[in-house]
Amino acid sequence: MLELDVEPKGHVRVEAVVTGPLETNVYFLISNGEAVVIDPAWDGGRLARVFAEQHPGVQVKAIVCTHGHADHVGGVAGMKRALGGDVPFALAAADAPAIEANIAYQRRMWGIEVEDPGAPDRLLHEGDVIQVGEASLQVIETPGHTPGGIVLFAATEDGDVAFVGDTLFPGSHGRTDLEGGSEGEILASLSKIAELLPPGTRCYIGHGPSTTIARELATNPFMRR
């Protein structure tokens, strides 16, 4: 199994914006004058402009999506344009082929339209690291909600943090009845992060409030499995 680096490195600040008709959480991880944007869902251009106004001098180093569903990648294209186009878009390799189909499914099922982000600039795999300032985001593969779902973990001087997308919800887990979903795989992924992540890890969720690994181990029946 993957061995995480749990030695605290650097200071970070996490900021969240809720956006879009499915109320997706967009996260900004800021460290030492640099930032990574996680799951820009809608209004990517506006999000980038507001962030620049509020954080002059902070450079966005990457846009990373925890999975390829349209409500998590829909703001990527607009954000890249607003940032100048050189900021890389990173996504798990297993989800990259399904972006267009996911956007079409969302349009068909809910009448929601988003812009195609195009092909990722970086394909992520288990064990990859995304450096932002003093912090290191480590990639953990967590299939189940989608084939290429990932969790991004960082051990920092301000505590351990993980961006879990739609793999984990407080007391539950993400849907597995969509194309590419698997109940067996998501249960295995929850067991994996229960074993890998320190109990105090603050988990930032794709939709809704954050939680901790300790809380989920105590209250989430899917984690206890």
Order of alpha helices (4+ residues) and beta strands (2+ residues): beta-beta-beta-alpha-beta-alpha-alpha-beta-alpha-beta-beta-beta-beta-beta-beta-beta-alpha-beta-beta-alpha-alpha
